[in-house]
Amino acid sequence: HKLLGQLMDRARTTYVPAKCFAWIYHGLRDFDQEFEWLDKAVDEERDPMMLNIAIEPHYDVLRSDPRFHALLRKMRLQN
């Protein structure tokens, strides 16, 4: 939680990619917030680093969640 607070403070004065917030929420096991930030990374930031989401082992815990597959479809990585 401390790291999240520090990141939010930094985001007030400089750009912090949404994916960074998503990773912290992942570590906190707050998957609802993680998906909100992943959506922001795709929809608002069009973060090219999101392209590896389909194969990155970090996201294995999310693969059974329908929101994960919706995100992949949005990115056109899955039909």
mmCIF file of the N, C-alpha and C atoms, coordinates in Angstrom:
data_MODEL
# 
_entry.id   MODEL 
# 
loop_
_atom_site.group_PDB 
_atom_site.id 
_atom_site.type_symbol 
_atom_site.label_atom_id 
_atom_site.label_alt_id 
_atom_site.label_comp_id 
_atom_site.label_asym_id 
_atom_site.label_entity_id 
_atom_site.label_seq_id 
_atom_site.pdbx_PDB_ins_code 
_atom_site.Cartn_x 
_atom_site.Cartn_y 
_atom_site.Cartn_z 
_atom_site.occupancy 
_atom_site.B_iso_or_equiv 
_atom_site.pdbx_formal_charge 
_atom_site.auth_seq_id 
_atom_site.auth_comp_id 
_atom_site.auth_asym_id 
_atom_site.auth_atom_id 
_atom_site.pdbx_PDB_model_num 
ATOM 1   N N  . HIS A 1 1  ? 0.826   -1.191  0.000   1.00 0.00 ? 1  HIS A N  1 
ATOM 2   C CA . HIS A 1 1  ? 0.000   0.000   0.000   1.00 0.00 ? 1  HIS A CA 1 
ATOM 3   C C  . HIS A 1 1  ? 0.872   1.257   0.000   1.00 0.00 ? 1  HIS A C  1 
ATOM 4   N N  . LYS A 1 2  ? 2.007   1.161   0.674   1.00 0.00 ? 2  LYS A N  1 
ATOM 5   C CA . LYS A 1 2  ? 2.919   2.297   0.732   1.00 0.00 ? 2  LYS A CA 1 
ATOM 6   C C  . LYS A 1 2  ? 3.441   2.638   -0.663  1.00 0.00 ? 2  LYS A C  1 
ATOM 7   N N  . LEU A 1 3  ? 3.829   1.631   -1.416  1.00 0.00 ? 3  LEU A N  1 
ATOM 8   C CA . LEU A 1 3  ? 4.319   1.839   -2.771  1.00 0.00 ? 3  LEU A CA 1 
ATOM 9   C C  . LEU A 1 3  ? 3.229   2.448   -3.654  1.00 0.00 ? 3  LEU A C  1 
ATOM 10  N N  . LEU A 1 4  ? 2.009   1.993   -3.496  1.00 0.00 ? 4  LEU A N  1 
ATOM 11  C CA . LEU A 1 4  ? 0.893   2.546   -4.256  1.00 0.00 ? 4  LEU A CA 1 
ATOM 12  C C  . LEU A 1 4  ? 0.733   4.031   -3.951  1.00 0.00 ? 4  LEU A C  1 
ATOM 13  N N  . GLY A 1 5  ? 0.805   4.404   -2.689  1.00 0.00 ? 5  GLY A N  1 
ATOM 14  C CA . GLY A 1 5  ? 0.711   5.807   -2.302  1.00 0.00 ? 5  GLY A CA 1 
ATOM 15  C C  . GLY A 1 5  ? 1.826   6.645   -2.909  1.00 0.00 ? 5  GLY A C  1 
ATOM 16  N N  . GLN A 1 6  ? 3.029   6.097   -2.911  1.00 0.00 ? 6  GLN A N  1 
ATOM 17  C CA . GLN A 1 6  ? 4.165   6.808   -3.495  1.00 0.00 ? 6  GLN A CA 1 
ATOM 18  C C  . GLN A 1 6  ? 3.973   6.996   -4.998  1.00 0.00 ? 6  GLN A C  1 
ATOM 19  N N  . LEU A 1 7  ? 3.448   5.972   -5.652  1.00 0.00 ? 7  LEU A N  1 
ATOM 20  C CA . LEU A 1 7  ? 3.213   6.048   -7.092  1.00 0.00 ? 7  LEU A CA 1 
ATOM 21  C C  . LEU A 1 7  ? 2.129   7.085   -7.410  1.00 0.00 ? 7  LEU A C  1 
ATOM 22  N N  . MET A 1 8  ? 1.091   7.114   -6.610  1.00 0.00 ? 8  MET A N  1 
ATOM 23  C CA . MET A 1 8  ? 0.032   8.105   -6.809  1.00 0.00 ? 8  MET A CA 1 
ATOM 24  C C  . MET A 1 8  ? 0.563   9.526   -6.604  1.00 0.00 ? 8  MET A C  1 
ATOM 25  N N  . ASP A 1 9  ? 1.427   9.700   -5.611  1.00 0.00 ? 9  ASP A N  1 
ATOM 26  C CA . ASP A 1 9  ? 2.049   11.010  -5.397  1.00 0.00 ? 9  ASP A CA 1 
ATOM 27  C C  . ASP A 1 9  ? 2.879   11.419  -6.611  1.00 0.00 ? 9  ASP A C  1 
ATOM 28  N N  . ARG A 1 10 ? 3.649   10.489  -7.112  1.00 0.00 ? 10 ARG A N  1 
ATOM 29  C CA . ARG A 1 10 ? 4.489   10.778  -8.283  1.00 0.00 ? 10 ARG A CA 1 
ATOM 30  C C  . ARG A 1 10 ? 3.633   11.104  -9.501  1.00 0.00 ? 10 ARG A C  1 
ATOM 31  N N  . ALA A 1 11 ? 2.503   10.432  -9.645  1.00 0.00 ? 11 ALA A N  1 
ATOM 32  C CA . ALA A 1 11 ? 1.632   10.637  -10.808 1.00 0.00 ? 11 ALA A CA 1 
ATOM 33  C C  . ALA A 1 11 ? 1.016   12.039  -10.832 1.00 0.00 ? 11 ALA A C  1 
ATOM 34  N N  . ARG A 1 12 ? 1.038   12.716  -9.711  1.00 0.00 ? 12 ARG A N  1 
ATOM 35  C CA . ARG A 1 12 ? 0.506   14.089  -9.675  1.00 0.00 ? 12 ARG A CA 1 
ATOM 36  C C  . ARG A 1 12 ? 1.404   15.071  -10.412 1.00 0.00 ? 12 ARG A C  1 
ATOM 37  N N  . THR A 1 13 ? 2.692   14.728  -10.525 1.00 0.00 ? 13 THR A N  1 
ATOM 38  C CA . THR A 1 13 ? 3.633   15.663  -11.133 1.00 0.00 ? 13 THR A CA 1 
ATOM 39  C C  . THR A 1 13 ? 4.306   15.124  -12.391 1.00 0.00 ? 13 THR A C  1 
ATOM 40  N N  . THR A 1 14 ? 4.202   13.846  -12.629 1.00 0.00 ? 14 THR A N  1 
ATOM 41  C CA . THR A 1 14 ? 4.851   13.249  -13.792 1.00 0.00 ? 14 THR A CA 1 
ATOM 42  C C  . THR A 1 14 ? 4.019   12.076  -14.297 1.00 0.00 ? 14 THR A C  1 
ATOM 43  N N  . TYR A 1 15 ? 4.275   11.684  -15.521 1.00 0.00 ? 15 TYR A N  1 
ATOM 44  C CA . TYR A 1 15 ? 3.540   10.573  -16.126 1.00 0.00 ? 15 TYR A CA 1 
ATOM 45  C C  . TYR A 1 15 ? 3.963   9.241   -15.504 1.00 0.00 ? 15 TYR A C  1 
ATOM 46  N N  . VAL A 1 16 ? 2.982   8.468   -15.107 1.00 0.00 ? 16 VAL A N  1 
ATOM 47  C CA . VAL A 1 16 ? 3.202   7.106   -14.637 1.00 0.00 ? 16 VAL A CA 1 
ATOM 48  C C  . VAL A 1 16 ? 2.273   6.218   -15.457 1.00 0.00 ? 16 VAL A C  1 
ATOM 49  N N  . PRO A 1 17 ? 2.812   5.253   -16.186 1.00 0.00 ? 17 PRO A N  1 
ATOM 50  C CA . PRO A 1 17 ? 1.964   4.394   -17.013 1.00 0.00 ? 17 PRO A CA 1 
ATOM 51  C C  . PRO A 1 17 ? 0.921   3.644   -16.186 1.00 0.00 ? 17 PRO A C  1 
ATOM 52  N N  . ALA A 1 18 ? -0.251  3.508   -16.753 1.00 0.00 ? 18 ALA A N  1 
ATOM 53  C CA . ALA A 1 18 ? -1.344  2.797   -16.082 1.00 0.00 ? 18 ALA A CA 1 
ATOM 54  C C  . ALA A 1 18 ? -0.942  1.370   -15.734 1.00 0.00 ? 18 ALA A C  1 
ATOM 55  N N  . LYS A 1 19 ? -0.131  0.775   -16.578 1.00 0.00 ? 19 LYS A N  1 
ATOM 56  C CA . LYS A 1 19 ? 0.295   -0.607  -16.332 1.00 0.00 ? 19 LYS A CA 1 
ATOM 57  C C  . LYS A 1 19 ? 1.038   -0.725  -14.999 1.00 0.00 ? 19 LYS A C  1 
ATOM 58  N N  . CYS A 1 20 ? 1.745   0.321   -14.583 1.00 0.00 ? 20 CYS A N  1 
ATOM 59  C CA . CYS A 1 20 ? 2.445   0.301   -13.285 1.00 0.00 ? 20 CYS A CA 1 
ATOM 60  C C  . CYS A 1 20 ? 1.447   0.167   -12.142 1.00 0.00 ? 20 CYS A C  1 
ATOM 61  N N  . PHE A 1 21 ? 0.350   0.912   -12.239 1.00 0.00 ? 21 PHE A N  1 
ATOM 62  C CA . PHE A 1 21 ? -0.687  0.801   -11.214 1.00 0.00 ? 21 PHE A CA 1 
ATOM 63  C C  . PHE A 1 21 ? -1.315  -0.582  -11.239 1.00 0.00 ? 21 PHE A C  1 
ATOM 64  N N  . ALA A 1 22 ? -1.547  -1.104  -12.451 1.00 0.00 ? 22 ALA A N  1 
ATOM 65  C CA . ALA A 1 22 ? -2.139  -2.437  -12.581 1.00 0.00 ? 22 ALA A CA 1 
ATOM 66  C C  . ALA A 1 22 ? -1.262  -3.487  -11.899 1.00 0.00 ? 22 ALA A C  1 
ATOM 67  N N  . TRP A 1 23 ? 0.046   -3.378  -12.061 1.00 0.00 ? 23 TRP A N  1 
ATOM 68  C CA . TRP A 1 23 ? 0.949   -4.354  -11.458 1.00 0.00 ? 23 TRP A CA 1 
ATOM 69  C C  . TRP A 1 23 ? 0.895   -4.290  -9.933  1.00 0.00 ? 23 TRP A C  1 
ATOM 70  N N  . ILE A 1 24 ? 0.795   -3.090  -9.402  1.00 0.00 ? 24 ILE A N  1 
ATOM 71  C CA . ILE A 1 24 ? 0.724   -2.967  -7.944  1.00 0.00 ? 24 ILE A CA 1 
ATOM 72  C C  . ILE A 1 24 ? -0.579  -3.559  -7.421  1.00 0.00 ? 24 ILE A C  1 
ATOM 73  N N  . TYR A 1 25 ? -1.679  -3.252  -8.099  1.00 0.00 ? 25 TYR A N  1 
ATOM 74  C CA . TYR A 1 25 ? -2.958  -3.830  -7.670  1.00 0.00 ? 25 TYR A CA 1 
ATOM 75  C C  . TYR A 1 25 ? -2.950  -5.347  -7.826  1.00 0.00 ? 25 TYR A C  1 
ATOM 76  N N  . HIS A 1 26 ? -2.230  -5.848  -8.803  1.00 0.00 ? 26 HIS A N  1 
ATOM 77  C CA . HIS A 1 26 ? -2.089  -7.299  -8.965  1.00 0.00 ? 26 HIS A CA 1 
ATOM 78  C C  . HIS A 1 26 ? -1.419  -7.878  -7.720  1.00 0.00 ? 26 HIS A C  1 
ATOM 79  N N  . GLY A 1 27 ? -0.351  -7.244  -7.286  1.00 0.00 ? 27 GLY A N  1 
ATOM 80  C CA . GLY A 1 27 ? 0.358   -7.700  -6.091  1.00 0.00 ? 27 GLY A CA 1 
ATOM 81  C C  . GLY A 1 27 ? -0.501  -7.633  -4.832  1.00 0.00 ? 27 GLY A C  1 
ATOM 82  N N  . LEU A 1 28 ? -1.418  -6.677  -4.804  1.00 0.00 ? 28 LEU A N  1 
ATOM 83  C CA . LEU A 1 28 ? -2.339  -6.542  -3.672  1.00 0.00 ? 28 LEU A CA 1 
ATOM 84  C C  . LEU A 1 28 ? -3.541  -7.478  -3.797  1.00 0.00 ? 28 LEU A C  1 
ATOM 85  N N  . ARG A 1 29 ? -3.603  -8.205  -4.915  1.00 0.00 ? 29 ARG A N  1 
ATOM 86  C CA . ARG A 1 29 ? -4.703  -9.137  -5.224  1.00 0.00 ? 29 ARG A CA 1 
ATOM 87  C C  . ARG A 1 29 ? -6.043  -8.404  -5.354  1.00 0.00 ? 29 ARG A C  1 
ATOM 88  N N  . ASP A 1 30 ? -5.986  -7.142  -5.755  1.00 0.00 ? 30 ASP A N  1 
ATOM 89  C CA . ASP A 1 30 ? -7.183  -6.344  -6.016  1.00 0.00 ? 30 ASP A CA 1 
ATOM 90  C C  . ASP A 1 30 ? -7.406  -6.336  -7.522  1.00 0.00 ? 30 ASP A C  1 
ATOM 91  N N  . PHE A 1 31 ? -7.997  -7.419  -8.004  1.00 0.00 ? 31 PHE A N  1 
ATOM 92  C CA . PHE A 1 31 ? -8.123  -7.621  -9.437  1.00 0.00 ? 31 PHE A CA 1 
ATOM 93  C C  . PHE A 1 31 ? -9.130  -6.672  -10.083 1.00 0.00 ? 31 PHE A C  1 
ATOM 94  N N  . ASP A 1 32 ? -10.112 -6.205  -9.336  1.00 0.00 ? 32 ASP A N  1 
ATOM 95  C CA . ASP A 1 32 ? -11.047 -5.223  -9.886  1.00 0.00 ? 32 ASP A CA 1 
ATOM 96  C C  . ASP A 1 32 ? -10.298 -3.948  -10.273 1.00 0.00 ? 32 ASP A C  1 
ATOM 97  N N  . GLN A 1 33 ? -9.467  -3.457  -9.369  1.00 0.00 ? 33 GLN A N  1 
ATOM 98  C CA . GLN A 1 33 ? -8.673  -2.261  -9.669  1.00 0.00 ? 33 GLN A CA 1 
ATOM 99  C C  . GLN A 1 33 ? -7.642  -2.552  -10.759 1.00 0.00 ? 33 GLN A C  1 
ATOM 100 N N  . GLU A 1 34 ? -7.085  -3.738  -10.737 1.00 0.00 ? 34 GLU A N  1 
ATOM 101 C CA . GLU A 1 34 ? -6.113  -4.096  -11.772 1.00 0.00 ? 34 GLU A CA 1 
ATOM 102 C C  . GLU A 1 34 ? -6.747  -4.001  -13.144 1.00 0.00 ? 34 GLU A C  1 
ATOM 103 N N  . PHE A 1 35 ? -7.948  -4.551  -13.303 1.00 0.00 ? 35 PHE A N  1 
ATOM 104 C CA . PHE A 1 35 ? -8.609  -4.496  -14.601 1.00 0.00 ? 35 PHE A CA 1 
ATOM 105 C C  . PHE A 1 35 ? -8.947  -3.064  -15.007 1.00 0.00 ? 35 PHE A C  1 
ATOM 106 N N  . GLU A 1 36 ? -9.300  -2.221  -14.050 1.00 0.00 ? 36 GLU A N  1 
ATOM 107 C CA . GLU A 1 36 ? -9.563  -0.818  -14.381 1.00 0.00 ? 36 GLU A CA 1 
ATOM 108 C C  . GLU A 1 36 ? -8.318  -0.165  -14.975 1.00 0.00 ? 36 GLU A C  1 
ATOM 109 N N  . TRP A 1 37 ? -7.170  -0.429  -14.380 1.00 0.00 ? 37 TRP A N  1 
ATOM 110 C CA . TRP A 1 37 ? -5.934  0.171   -14.868 1.00 0.00 ? 37 TRP A CA 1 
ATOM 111 C C  . TRP A 1 37 ? -5.461  -0.474  -16.169 1.00 0.00 ? 37 TRP A C  1 
ATOM 112 N N  . LEU A 1 38 ? -5.688  -1.765  -16.338 1.00 0.00 ? 38 LEU A N  1 
ATOM 113 C CA . LEU A 1 38 ? -5.353  -2.407  -17.610 1.00 0.00 ? 38 LEU A CA 1 
ATOM 114 C C  . LEU A 1 38 ? -6.204  -1.838  -18.728 1.00 0.00 ? 38 LEU A C  1 
ATOM 115 N N  . ASP A 1 39 ? -7.488  -1.629  -18.450 1.00 0.00 ? 39 ASP A N  1 
ATOM 116 C CA . ASP A 1 39 ? -8.365  -1.014  -19.451 1.00 0.00 ? 39 ASP A CA 1 
ATOM 117 C C  . ASP A 1 39 ? -7.867  0.382   -19.817 1.00 0.00 ? 39 ASP A C  1 
ATOM 118 N N  . LYS A 1 40 ? -7.435  1.148   -18.824 1.00 0.00 ? 40 LYS A N  1 
ATOM 119 C CA . LYS A 1 40 ? -6.914  2.483   -19.085 1.00 0.00 ? 40 LYS A CA 1 
ATOM 120 C C  . LYS A 1 40 ? -5.654  2.403   -19.951 1.00 0.00 ? 40 LYS A C  1 
ATOM 121 N N  . ALA A 1 41 ? -4.798  1.429   -19.667 1.00 0.00 ? 41 ALA A N  1 
ATOM 122 C CA . ALA A 1 41 ? -3.573  1.260   -20.452 1.00 0.00 ? 41 ALA A CA 1 
ATOM 123 C C  . ALA A 1 41 ? -3.889  0.989   -21.910 1.00 0.00 ? 41 ALA A C  1 
ATOM 124 N N  . VAL A 1 42 ? -4.972  0.266   -22.155 1.00 0.00 ? 42 VAL A N  1 
ATOM 125 C CA . VAL A 1 42 ? -5.360  -0.056  -23.527 1.00 0.00 ? 42 VAL A CA 1 
ATOM 126 C C  . VAL A 1 42 ? -6.154  1.087   -24.154 1.00 0.00 ? 42 VAL A C  1 
ATOM 127 N N  . ASP A 1 43 ? -7.209  1.521   -23.475 1.00 0.00 ? 43 ASP A N  1 
ATOM 128 C CA . ASP A 1 43 ? -8.137  2.497   -24.054 1.00 0.00 ? 43 ASP A CA 1 
ATOM 129 C C  . ASP A 1 43 ? -7.560  3.904   -24.166 1.00 0.00 ? 43 ASP A C  1 
ATOM 130 N N  . GLU A 1 44 ? -6.926  4.371   -23.117 1.00 0.00 ? 44 GLU A N  1 
ATOM 131 C CA . GLU A 1 44 ? -6.474  5.759   -23.082 1.00 0.00 ? 44 GLU A CA 1 
ATOM 132 C C  . GLU A 1 44 ? -5.020  5.928   -23.500 1.00 0.00 ? 44 GLU A C  1 
ATOM 133 N N  . GLU A 1 45 ? -4.180  5.011   -23.079 1.00 0.00 ? 45 GLU A N  1 
ATOM 134 C CA . GLU A 1 45 ? -2.749  5.155   -23.340 1.00 0.00 ? 45 GLU A CA 1 
ATOM 135 C C  . GLU A 1 45 ? -2.284  4.393   -24.577 1.00 0.00 ? 45 GLU A C  1 
ATOM 136 N N  . ARG A 1 46 ? -3.062  3.415   -24.983 1.00 0.00 ? 46 ARG A N  1 
ATOM 137 C CA . ARG A 1 46 ? -2.663  2.556   -26.108 1.00 0.00 ? 46 ARG A CA 1 
ATOM 138 C C  . ARG A 1 46 ? -1.219  2.078   -25.935 1.00 0.00 ? 46 ARG A C  1 
ATOM 139 N N  . ASP A 1 47 ? -0.957  1.598   -24.742 1.00 0.00 ? 47 ASP A N  1 
ATOM 140 C CA . ASP A 1 47 ? 0.382   1.178   -24.327 1.00 0.00 ? 47 ASP A CA 1 
ATOM 141 C C  . ASP A 1 47 ? 0.831   -0.036  -25.136 1.00 0.00 ? 47 ASP A C  1 
ATOM 142 N N  . PRO A 1 48 ? 1.885   0.106   -25.943 1.00 0.00 ? 48 PRO A N  1 
ATOM 143 C CA . PRO A 1 48 ? 2.356   -1.033  -26.734 1.00 0.00 ? 48 PRO A CA 1 
ATOM 144 C C  . PRO A 1 48 ? 2.891   -2.176  -25.878 1.00 0.00 ? 48 PRO A C  1 
ATOM 145 N N  . MET A 1 49 ? 3.263   -1.887  -24.638 1.00 0.00 ? 49 MET A N  1 
ATOM 146 C CA . MET A 1 49 ? 3.747   -2.943  -23.753 1.00 0.00 ? 49 MET A CA 1 
ATOM 147 C C  . MET A 1 49 ? 2.635   -3.908  -23.359 1.00 0.00 ? 49 MET A C  1 
ATOM 148 N N  . MET A 1 50 ? 1.397   -3.538  -23.627 1.00 0.00 ? 50 MET A N  1 
ATOM 149 C CA . MET A 1 50 ? 0.264   -4.413  -23.318 1.00 0.00 ? 50 MET A CA 1 
ATOM 150 C C  . MET A 1 50 ? 0.144   -5.563  -24.315 1.00 0.00 ? 50 MET A C  1 
ATOM 151 N N  . LEU A 1 51 ? 0.840   -5.482  -25.439 1.00 0.00 ? 51 LEU A N  1 
ATOM 152 C CA . LEU A 1 51 ? 0.715   -6.506  -26.474 1.00 0.00 ? 51 LEU A CA 1 
ATOM 153 C C  . LEU A 1 51 ? 1.158   -7.892  -26.011 1.00 0.00 ? 51 LEU A C  1 
ATOM 154 N N  . ASN A 1 52 ? 2.006   -7.964  -25.007 1.00 0.00 ? 52 ASN A N  1 
ATOM 155 C CA . ASN A 1 52 ? 2.466   -9.274  -24.530 1.00 0.00 ? 52 ASN A CA 1 
ATOM 156 C C  . ASN A 1 52 ? 1.576   -9.861  -23.441 1.00 0.00 ? 52 ASN A C  1 
ATOM 157 N N  . ILE A 1 53 ? 0.462   -9.214  -23.152 1.00 0.00 ? 53 ILE A N  1 
ATOM 158 C CA . ILE A 1 53 ? -0.428  -9.668  -22.077 1.00 0.00 ? 53 ILE A CA 1 
ATOM 159 C C  . ILE A 1 53 ? -0.939  -11.094 -22.315 1.00 0.00 ? 53 ILE A C  1 
ATOM 160 N N  . ALA A 1 54 ? -1.106  -11.465 -23.562 1.00 0.00 ? 54 ALA A N  1 
ATOM 161 C CA . ALA A 1 54 ? -1.663  -12.785 -23.882 1.00 0.00 ? 54 ALA A CA 1 
ATOM 162 C C  . ALA A 1 54 ? -0.710  -13.926 -23.528 1.00 0.00 ? 54 ALA A C  1 
ATOM 163 N N  . ILE A 1 55 ? 0.586   -13.639 -23.455 1.00 0.00 ? 55 ILE A N  1 
ATOM 164 C CA . ILE A 1 55 ? 1.559   -14.710 -23.208 1.00 0.00 ? 55 ILE A CA 1 
ATOM 165 C C  . ILE A 1 55 ? 2.361   -14.526 -21.924 1.00 0.00 ? 55 ILE A C  1 
ATOM 166 N N  . GLU A 1 56 ? 2.277   -13.370 -21.319 1.00 0.00 ? 56 GLU A N  1 
ATOM 167 C CA . GLU A 1 56 ? 3.075   -13.084 -20.128 1.00 0.00 ? 56 GLU A CA 1 
ATOM 168 C C  . GLU A 1 56 ? 2.572   -13.895 -18.926 1.00 0.00 ? 56 GLU A C  1 
ATOM 169 N N  . PRO A 1 57 ? 3.424   -14.710 -18.303 1.00 0.00 ? 57 PRO A N  1 
ATOM 170 C CA . PRO A 1 57 ? 3.000   -15.556 -17.174 1.00 0.00 ? 57 PRO A CA 1 
ATOM 171 C C  . PRO A 1 57 ? 2.434   -14.771 -15.989 1.00 0.00 ? 57 PRO A C  1 
ATOM 172 N N  . HIS A 1 58 ? 2.847   -13.530 -15.844 1.00 0.00 ? 58 HIS A N  1 
ATOM 173 C CA . HIS A 1 58 ? 2.344   -12.676 -14.759 1.00 0.00 ? 58 HIS A CA 1 
ATOM 174 C C  . HIS A 1 58 ? 0.811   -12.660 -14.726 1.00 0.00 ? 58 HIS A C  1 
ATOM 175 N N  . TYR A 1 59 ? 0.202   -12.783 -15.886 1.00 0.00 ? 59 TYR A N  1 
ATOM 176 C CA . TYR A 1 59 ? -1.255  -12.679 -15.984 1.00 0.00 ? 59 TYR A CA 1 
ATOM 177 C C  . TYR A 1 59 ? -1.980  -14.025 -15.897 1.00 0.00 ? 59 TYR A C  1 
ATOM 178 N N  . ASP A 1 60 ? -1.262  -15.096 -15.622 1.00 0.00 ? 60 ASP A N  1 
ATOM 179 C CA . ASP A 1 60 ? -1.887  -16.422 -15.551 1.00 0.00 ? 60 ASP A CA 1 
ATOM 180 C C  . ASP A 1 60 ? -3.061  -16.459 -14.579 1.00 0.00 ? 60 ASP A C  1 
ATOM 181 N N  . VAL A 1 61 ? -2.940  -15.779 -13.467 1.00 0.00 ? 61 VAL A N  1 
ATOM 182 C CA . VAL A 1 61 ? -4.002  -15.796 -12.453 1.00 0.00 ? 61 VAL A CA 1 
ATOM 183 C C  . VAL A 1 61 ? -5.290  -15.132 -12.967 1.00 0.00 ? 61 VAL A C  1 
ATOM 184 N N  . LEU A 1 62 ? -5.183  -14.307 -13.996 1.00 0.00 ? 62 LEU A N  1 
ATOM 185 C CA . LEU A 1 62 ? -6.356  -13.607 -14.539 1.00 0.00 ? 62 LEU A CA 1 
ATOM 186 C C  . LEU A 1 62 ? -7.016  -14.341 -15.705 1.00 0.00 ? 62 LEU A C  1 
ATOM 187 N N  . ARG A 1 63 ? -6.365  -15.338 -16.226 1.00 0.00 ? 63 ARG A N  1 
ATOM 188 C CA . ARG A 1 63 ? -6.850  -15.975 -17.466 1.00 0.00 ? 63 ARG A CA 1 
ATOM 189 C C  . ARG A 1 63 ? -8.241  -16.595 -17.355 1.00 0.00 ? 63 ARG A C  1 
ATOM 190 N N  . SER A 1 64 ? -8.668  -16.970 -16.182 1.00 0.00 ? 64 SER A N  1 
ATOM 191 C CA . SER A 1 64 ? -10.007 -17.563 -16.030 1.00 0.00 ? 64 SER A CA 1 
ATOM 192 C C  . SER A 1 64 ? -11.093 -16.498 -15.861 1.00 0.00 ? 64 SER A C  1 
ATOM 193 N N  . ASP A 1 65 ? -10.696 -15.241 -15.770 1.00 0.00 ? 65 ASP A N  1 
ATOM 194 C CA . ASP A 1 65 ? -11.646 -14.138 -15.575 1.00 0.00 ? 65 ASP A CA 1 
ATOM 195 C C  . ASP A 1 65 ? -12.158 -13.670 -16.935 1.00 0.00 ? 65 ASP A C  1 
ATOM 196 N N  . PRO A 1 66 ? -13.466 -13.582 -17.125 1.00 0.00 ? 66 PRO A N  1 
ATOM 197 C CA . PRO A 1 66 ? -14.019 -13.119 -18.409 1.00 0.00 ? 66 PRO A CA 1 
ATOM 198 C C  . PRO A 1 66 ? -13.517 -11.729 -18.815 1.00 0.00 ? 66 PRO A C  1 
ATOM 199 N N  . ARG A 1 67 ? -13.160 -10.895 -17.844 1.00 0.00 ? 67 ARG A N  1 
ATOM 200 C CA . ARG A 1 67 ? -12.647 -9.557  -18.168 1.00 0.00 ? 67 ARG A CA 1 
ATOM 201 C C  . ARG A 1 67 ? -11.299 -9.634  -18.886 1.00 0.00 ? 67 ARG A C  1 
ATOM 202 N N  . PHE A 1 68 ? -10.535 -10.673 -18.583 1.00 0.00 ? 68 PHE A N  1 
ATOM 203 C CA . PHE A 1 68 ? -9.248  -10.849 -19.249 1.00 0.00 ? 68 PHE A CA 1 
ATOM 204 C C  . PHE A 1 68 ? -9.470  -11.124 -20.730 1.00 0.00 ? 68 PHE A C  1 
ATOM 205 N N  . HIS A 1 69 ? -10.419 -11.997 -21.031 1.00 0.00 ? 69 HIS A N  1 
ATOM 206 C CA . HIS A 1 69 ? -10.692 -12.334 -22.427 1.00 0.00 ? 69 HIS A CA 1 
ATOM 207 C C  . HIS A 1 69 ? -11.332 -11.158 -23.160 1.00 0.00 ? 69 HIS A C  1 
ATOM 208 N N  . ALA A 1 70 ? -12.136 -10.377 -22.465 1.00 0.00 ? 70 ALA A N  1 
ATOM 209 C CA . ALA A 1 70 ? -12.707 -9.170  -23.067 1.00 0.00 ? 70 ALA A CA 1 
ATOM 210 C C  . ALA A 1 70 ? -11.594 -8.178  -23.416 1.00 0.00 ? 70 ALA A C  1 
ATOM 211 N N  . LEU A 1 71 ? -10.601 -8.081  -22.543 1.00 0.00 ? 71 LEU A N  1 
ATOM 212 C CA . LEU A 1 71 ? -9.466  -7.200  -22.798 1.00 0.00 ? 71 LEU A CA 1 
ATOM 213 C C  . LEU A 1 71 ? -8.678  -7.675  -24.020 1.00 0.00 ? 71 LEU A C  1 
ATOM 214 N N  . LEU A 1 72 ? -8.453  -8.977  -24.109 1.00 0.00 ? 72 LEU A N  1 
ATOM 215 C CA . LEU A 1 72 ? -7.749  -9.525  -25.276 1.00 0.00 ? 72 LEU A CA 1 
ATOM 216 C C  . LEU A 1 72 ? -8.528  -9.273  -26.556 1.00 0.00 ? 72 LEU A C  1 
ATOM 217 N N  . ARG A 1 73 ? -9.851  -9.427  -26.503 1.00 0.00 ? 73 ARG A N  1 
ATOM 218 C CA . ARG A 1 73 ? -10.671 -9.157  -27.690 1.00 0.00 ? 73 ARG A CA 1 
ATOM 219 C C  . ARG A 1 73 ? -10.605 -7.692  -28.074 1.00 0.00 ? 73 ARG A C  1 
ATOM 220 N N  . LYS A 1 74 ? -10.628 -6.830  -27.080 1.00 0.00 ? 74 LYS A N  1 
ATOM 221 C CA . LYS A 1 74 ? -10.537 -5.392  -27.346 1.00 0.00 ? 74 LYS A CA 1 
ATOM 222 C C  . LYS A 1 74 ? -9.228  -5.047  -28.059 1.00 0.00 ? 74 LYS A C  1 
ATOM 223 N N  . MET A 1 75 ? -8.183  -5.768  -27.697 1.00 0.00 ? 75 MET A N  1 
ATOM 224 C CA . MET A 1 75 ? -6.874  -5.537  -28.296 1.00 0.00 ? 75 MET A CA 1 
ATOM 225 C C  . MET A 1 75 ? -6.698  -6.324  -29.590 1.00 0.00 ? 75 MET A C  1 
ATOM 226 N N  . ARG A 1 76 ? -7.705  -7.087  -29.944 1.00 0.00 ? 76 ARG A N  1 
ATOM 227 C CA . ARG A 1 76 ? -7.687  -7.944  -31.135 1.00 0.00 ? 76 ARG A CA 1 
ATOM 228 C C  . ARG A 1 76 ? -6.606  -9.018  -31.060 1.00 0.00 ? 76 ARG A C  1 
ATOM 229 N N  . LEU A 1 77 ? -6.400  -9.517  -29.845 1.00 0.00 ? 77 LEU A N  1 
ATOM 230 C CA . LEU A 1 77 ? -5.460  -10.611 -29.632 1.00 0.00 ? 77 LEU A CA 1 
ATOM 231 C C  . LEU A 1 77 ? -6.182  -11.941 -29.482 1.00 0.00 ? 77 LEU A C  1 
ATOM 232 N N  . GLN A 1 78 ? -7.511  -11.881 -29.497 1.00 0.00 ? 78 GLN A N  1 
ATOM 233 C CA . GLN A 1 78 ? -8.329  -13.080 -29.356 1.00 0.00 ? 78 GLN A CA 1 
ATOM 234 C C  . GLN A 1 78 ? -9.656  -12.809 -30.078 1.00 0.00 ? 78 GLN A C  1 
ATOM 235 N N  . ASN A 1 79 ? -10.216 -13.865 -30.637 1.00 0.00 ? 79 ASN A N  1 
ATOM 236 C CA . ASN A 1 79 ? -11.529 -13.732 -31.303 1.00 0.00 ? 79 ASN A CA 1 
ATOM 237 C C  . ASN A 1 79 ? -12.641 -13.851 -30.314 1.00 0.00 ? 79 ASN A C  1 
# 
